[in-house]
Amino acid sequence: MHPSVTLKDKARGVLQVFRPELPAAAGVCILLGEVLALGTAPPRSAMGLGFVCGFLLSGSALITNDYFDLEVDRVNAPQRPLPAGILTPREVMALGIGTAILGLVAASAFGPFALGLSLVIWLMGFAYNWKLKAAGLWGNLVVAVSVGITFILGGIAVGQPWSPTVWTFALIALVFDLAEEIAGDAMDAEGDQQRGSHSIALIRGRPAALRISGALFGLVVLLTLLPVGWGTFGLAYLMPIGLMDLLIIFFTTRLLGSHTPAEGRKAMRGLYLSGSLGLLAFLIGSLVAR
């Protein structure tokens, strides 16, 4: 340990590379998949292990992202734990691998199918951080698919891997995240150009990337209406999801009208919070109603 770095600094650095709010969202997606598959609250053991699995696997992907982004962060984010010297590359990679192993152990409680799918999720995240970040649309799809799979993993955890409702929400999550990834590339076009990225924003231009992203967010709104048409859910679904859809439309309009990366990122944060809070409100409403 560097003499000027204390254990408290190390602990703060670990928290920074973990970004706990993002892994928590992955854990909630697995919980939501369980609830959607069963139509009621799952056993507490399934809820706990499912959340832990999603939290740790997502956390591992974020941690290894810092490892592979070290040289970029030396220029763009020198205050991050790695370039600042608070954590060493070896410590960060060990933390990422250890976190992944614990997440896979949690997944193994649901059987070999869940373990195999969890391993696929982790490998996709690792491959993205290592090689696919500059691959443009293909990299965007890898991230989006891994997000959608979390819902399916929730269905597997409670013995309902083929639930149509779960797969519908998995598709919603996939399309939402793909829209976010494409919009994010449009905001980061200058840095991505230095990285040699093949993003849609660099190939077709920022306005085209934002239009594609906006169309995908519009598709998300349409997909959320499918369960209403099927009569699958009542007010516990319609109220939070309806509010979420209105917020998505509002912030998508702001995103399309943004003139600077700062304005665009502000709209994207609104979209992320709208989606996360809408799904969380639906999850809580479903559990309370039943």
Backbone torsions as a table, in degrees:
resi	resn	phi	psi	omega
1	MET	NA	134.3	175.9
2	HIS	-60.9	136.3	-174.5
3	PRO	-57.8	-26.4	-177.9
4	SER	-88.1	-5.4	-178.9
5	VAL	-101.8	119.4	-178.8
6	THR	-92.9	168.4	175.9
7	LEU	-61.6	-33.9	177.1
8	LYS	-64.2	-39.8	176.5
9	ASP	-62.6	-42.7	179.2
10	LYS	-60.4	-45.8	-179.1
11	ALA	-62.1	-41.1	177.9
12	ARG	-65.5	-37.4	177.7
13	GLY	-64.9	-40.8	177.3
14	VAL	-60.6	-42.9	179.2
15	LEU	-63.1	-37.4	-179.9
16	GLN	-66.9	-42.3	-179.3
17	VAL	-74.4	-22.3	180.0
18	PHE	-76.1	-35.0	-175.5
19	ARG	48.0	66.3	-166.2
20	PRO	-56.4	-26.3	-178.4
21	GLU	-66.7	-30.9	-179.7
22	LEU	-76.2	-47.5	173.7
23	PRO	-60.0	-33.6	177.9
24	ALA	-61.9	-37.9	177.9
25	ALA	-63.8	-38.5	177.3
26	ALA	-64.8	-40.3	177.0
27	GLY	-62.8	-40.1	178.7
28	VAL	-64.9	-36.1	178.3
29	CYS	-61.7	-40.3	177.5
30	ILE	-66.9	-42.3	176.5
31	LEU	-58.7	-43.6	-179.8
32	LEU	-64.0	-39.1	176.0
33	GLY	-60.2	-39.0	178.3
34	GLU	-64.7	-45.7	-179.2
35	VAL	-64.7	-43.5	179.8
36	LEU	-63.0	-38.8	-178.0
37	ALA	-68.9	-40.0	-175.9
38	LEU	-89.6	-25.8	-174.5
39	GLY	76.7	10.0	179.0
40	THR	-158.9	177.2	-179.7
41	ALA	-68.3	130.8	178.0
42	PRO	-75.1	168.2	174.5
43	PRO	-57.3	149.7	-177.1
44	ARG	-60.6	-35.1	179.6
45	SER	-63.6	-40.6	178.6
46	ALA	-67.1	-38.5	178.7
47	MET	-64.3	-46.9	-177.7
48	GLY	-65.1	-48.8	-178.9
49	LEU	-67.6	-36.8	178.6
50	GLY	-63.2	-45.8	179.1
51	PHE	-63.4	-44.8	-179.1
52	VAL	-61.4	-42.2	179.4
53	CYS	-59.5	-51.8	180.0
54	GLY	-63.4	-41.4	-178.7
55	PHE	-62.0	-47.2	-175.0
56	LEU	-73.2	-40.4	180.0
57	LEU	-66.4	-41.8	177.0
58	SER	-66.4	-41.5	178.0
59	GLY	-60.3	-39.9	178.8
60	SER	-61.5	-42.3	179.2
61	ALA	-62.4	-40.6	179.9
62	LEU	-68.7	-37.3	179.6
63	ILE	-65.9	-47.6	-179.5
64	THR	-67.8	-24.1	174.7
65	ASN	-60.1	-41.6	178.0
66	ASP	-63.4	-36.6	179.9
67	TYR	-62.1	-49.2	-176.2
68	PHE	-77.1	-19.4	-179.8
69	ASP	-95.4	13.8	-174.1
70	LEU	-55.2	-49.9	-176.2
71	GLU	-65.9	-38.0	177.4
72	VAL	-65.9	-41.5	-178.5
73	ASP	-69.4	-24.7	176.6
74	ARG	-58.7	-31.1	-179.1
75	VAL	-94.8	-49.4	-171.9
76	ASN	-86.8	-28.7	-176.6
77	ALA	-144.6	64.4	-176.2
78	PRO	-64.0	-12.9	179.7
79	GLN	-83.2	-8.5	179.1
80	ARG	-62.8	154.1	-173.6
81	PRO	-55.4	-38.7	-178.8
82	LEU	-70.3	-58.4	-179.5
83	PRO	-63.7	-24.6	179.2
84	ALA	-79.4	-8.2	178.3
85	GLY	81.8	9.9	178.9
86	ILE	-73.2	-39.5	175.0
87	LEU	-121.1	150.7	176.9
88	THR	-95.1	157.0	176.8
89	PRO	-54.9	-39.8	179.4
90	ARG	-63.4	-41.6	179.3
91	GLU	-64.2	-41.8	-178.4
92	VAL	-66.5	-44.2	179.2
93	MET	-66.1	-39.8	177.5
94	ALA	-62.2	-40.2	177.8
95	LEU	-64.7	-42.1	179.4
96	GLY	-64.1	-44.3	179.5
97	ILE	-67.7	-44.5	-179.9
98	GLY	-61.3	-41.1	178.4
99	THR	-64.2	-40.8	178.5
100	ALA	-63.1	-42.8	-179.8
101	ILE	-61.1	-44.1	178.6
102	LEU	-63.3	-38.9	177.2
103	GLY	-64.0	-39.2	178.8
104	LEU	-69.6	-34.8	175.5
105	VAL	-62.0	-43.2	177.3
106	ALA	-61.9	-41.6	179.9
107	ALA	-65.3	-33.7	-177.4
108	SER	-62.4	-21.7	178.2
109	ALA	-64.9	-20.1	-179.3
110	PHE	-95.8	2.4	177.1
111	GLY	108.0	172.4	-175.3
112	PRO	-65.1	-33.4	179.6
113	PHE	-63.0	-46.7	178.9
114	ALA	-64.7	-39.8	179.1
115	LEU	-63.4	-45.3	179.7
116	GLY	-62.2	-43.3	-179.8
117	LEU	-67.3	-37.7	177.4
118	SER	-63.9	-39.0	177.5
119	LEU	-64.0	-39.7	177.1
120	VAL	-61.7	-44.5	178.6
121	ILE	-57.9	-45.9	-178.1
122	TRP	-66.4	-42.4	179.8
123	LEU	-63.6	-37.2	177.4
124	MET	-63.0	-43.5	178.5
125	GLY	-64.4	-40.5	179.7
126	PHE	-65.7	-44.7	180.0
127	ALA	-63.2	-38.3	178.2
128	TYR	-62.7	-48.2	-179.3
129	ASN	-62.8	-36.8	-173.8
130	TRP	-79.4	-49.7	-169.3
131	LYS	-129.3	-25.0	-166.4
132	LEU	-98.8	-0.4	-176.0
133	LYS	-62.9	-29.9	-179.3
134	ALA	-97.6	10.0	-174.6
135	ALA	-84.9	6.2	177.0
136	GLY	68.6	-129.5	-175.0
137	LEU	-59.1	-37.3	180.0
138	TRP	-62.7	-42.0	176.5
139	GLY	-64.7	-40.8	176.8
140	ASN	-58.8	-42.6	-179.0
141	LEU	-66.0	-38.1	178.7
142	VAL	-59.6	-46.7	179.7
143	VAL	-64.4	-45.5	-177.2
144	ALA	-63.6	-42.2	179.2
145	VAL	-63.8	-41.3	-179.5
146	SER	-64.1	-33.5	176.4
147	VAL	-68.4	-45.6	179.4
148	GLY	-61.8	-35.6	-177.9
149	ILE	-63.6	-25.7	-179.0
150	THR	-59.5	-35.8	177.5
151	PHE	-66.1	-43.0	179.4
152	ILE	-63.6	-37.6	176.8
153	LEU	-61.2	-36.2	175.3
154	GLY	-62.8	-40.7	176.7
155	GLY	-64.1	-41.7	178.5
156	ILE	-62.4	-38.8	-176.7
157	ALA	-60.2	-27.6	-179.5
158	VAL	-111.8	18.7	174.2
159	GLY	77.4	20.7	-179.8
160	GLN	-128.8	65.1	-174.4
161	PRO	-70.3	-20.2	-174.4
162	TRP	-109.9	20.6	178.9
163	SER	-60.3	121.5	180.0
164	PRO	-58.5	-36.4	179.8
165	THR	-64.2	-42.6	178.7
166	VAL	-61.7	-44.4	-178.4
167	TRP	-67.4	-33.2	176.1
168	THR	-63.2	-45.3	179.2
169	PHE	-68.9	-32.7	175.7
170	ALA	-62.0	-40.8	178.4
171	LEU	-66.6	-40.8	177.5
172	ILE	-59.4	-46.6	-179.6
173	ALA	-63.9	-40.1	179.4
174	LEU	-61.4	-49.6	-177.4
175	VAL	-65.7	-41.5	179.0
176	PHE	-60.0	-47.6	-177.9
177	ASP	-68.1	-36.2	177.5
178	LEU	-61.8	-41.9	177.3
179	ALA	-61.6	-42.1	178.0
180	GLU	-63.0	-43.4	-178.0
181	GLU	-62.9	-43.7	-179.5
182	ILE	-65.7	-42.5	177.7
183	ALA	-65.4	-39.4	178.4
184	GLY	-61.2	-40.1	176.8
185	ASP	-62.7	-35.1	178.8
186	ALA	-65.8	-34.4	178.8
187	MET	-74.4	-29.1	-175.0
188	ASP	-102.9	21.0	-172.2
189	ALA	-57.1	-39.2	-177.0
190	GLU	-64.8	-47.2	178.4
191	GLY	-67.5	-37.2	179.8
192	ASP	-65.5	-31.3	178.8
193	GLN	-64.2	-39.5	177.2
194	GLN	-67.6	-30.7	179.8
195	ARG	-76.9	-15.7	-176.2
196	GLY	82.1	30.6	-177.4
197	SER	-71.4	154.9	176.0
198	HIS	-113.5	41.0	-177.2
199	SER	-68.1	158.9	177.9
200	ILE	-59.7	-37.8	-179.3
201	ALA	-61.7	-36.2	-179.9
202	LEU	-81.3	-30.9	-178.0
203	ILE	-82.1	-43.9	-174.9
204	ARG	-110.3	-8.8	179.9
205	GLY	102.8	153.6	-178.2
206	ARG	-60.3	-45.8	-179.8
207	PRO	-59.0	-40.7	179.7
208	ALA	-65.1	-41.6	179.1
209	ALA	-61.9	-41.7	-180.0
210	LEU	-68.4	-35.3	177.6
211	ARG	-65.5	-42.4	177.9
212	ILE	-62.9	-43.7	177.9
213	SER	-60.9	-44.4	179.3
214	GLY	-61.7	-40.6	178.2
215	ALA	-63.3	-38.6	178.8
216	LEU	-67.6	-38.9	175.9
217	PHE	-64.3	-36.2	174.8
218	GLY	-62.8	-38.9	177.3
219	LEU	-64.0	-36.6	177.1
220	VAL	-57.8	-46.8	-179.9
221	VAL	-58.8	-44.0	179.3
222	LEU	-64.0	-41.5	-179.0
223	LEU	-65.3	-34.3	179.8
224	THR	-67.5	-17.6	179.9
225	LEU	-83.5	-15.1	-178.4
226	LEU	-57.5	-49.3	179.7
227	PRO	-60.5	-27.7	177.0
228	VAL	-67.7	-44.9	178.4
229	GLY	-63.2	-33.3	179.1
230	TRP	-77.9	-12.1	-176.8
231	GLY	72.9	22.8	-176.5
232	THR	-72.8	-38.0	-175.3
233	PHE	-127.5	158.6	177.6
234	GLY	-106.6	-140.7	-176.2
235	LEU	-64.4	-29.5	179.7
236	ALA	-60.4	-24.4	176.7
237	TYR	-96.0	-47.7	-169.1
238	LEU	-63.3	-39.8	-175.9
239	MET	-67.7	-55.3	-179.5
240	PRO	-67.7	-37.8	-178.7
241	ILE	-71.7	-36.5	176.6
242	GLY	-62.0	-43.2	176.9
243	LEU	-64.5	-41.4	177.9
244	MET	-59.1	-43.8	-179.2
245	ASP	-62.3	-41.3	178.5
246	LEU	-62.6	-41.3	178.8
247	LEU	-67.7	-37.9	177.5
248	ILE	-61.7	-44.3	178.7
249	ILE	-61.8	-43.8	-179.3
250	PHE	-61.5	-50.9	-176.0
251	PHE	-74.2	-26.6	174.3
252	THR	-65.4	-40.7	176.0
253	THR	-60.7	-41.6	177.3
254	ARG	-64.8	-39.3	179.4
255	LEU	-63.0	-46.6	-178.9
256	LEU	-65.4	-28.0	-179.8
257	GLY	-93.1	3.5	-178.0
258	SER	-71.1	143.1	-179.3
259	HIS	-111.1	-14.9	-179.8
260	THR	-132.0	157.5	175.9
261	PRO	-56.9	-35.5	180.0
262	ALA	-63.8	-43.0	177.9
263	GLU	-64.5	-41.9	180.0
264	GLY	-63.6	-42.4	-179.9
265	ARG	-65.6	-35.3	177.7
266	LYS	-63.8	-42.7	177.4
267	ALA	-66.1	-38.8	179.2
268	MET	-64.9	-38.5	176.9
269	ARG	-62.7	-40.0	176.3
270	GLY	-61.5	-40.1	178.1
271	LEU	-64.9	-44.9	-179.6
272	TYR	-61.7	-46.0	-179.9
273	LEU	-66.0	-36.8	178.6
274	SER	-61.7	-47.7	179.5
275	GLY	-64.8	-45.1	-177.3
276	SER	-65.5	-47.4	-177.9
277	LEU	-68.9	-35.1	177.6
278	GLY	-63.0	-46.4	179.3
279	LEU	-67.7	-38.2	179.0
280	LEU	-65.4	-41.7	178.4
281	ALA	-63.4	-39.5	177.4
282	PHE	-64.8	-42.3	179.4
283	LEU	-60.9	-47.9	-179.7
284	ILE	-64.4	-43.5	178.9
285	GLY	-60.8	-39.8	179.7
286	SER	-65.5	-42.7	-178.7
287	LEU	-68.0	-40.2	-179.5
288	VAL	-69.7	-40.3	-177.2
289	ALA	-65.6	-25.2	-176.3
290	ARG	-108.3	NA	NA
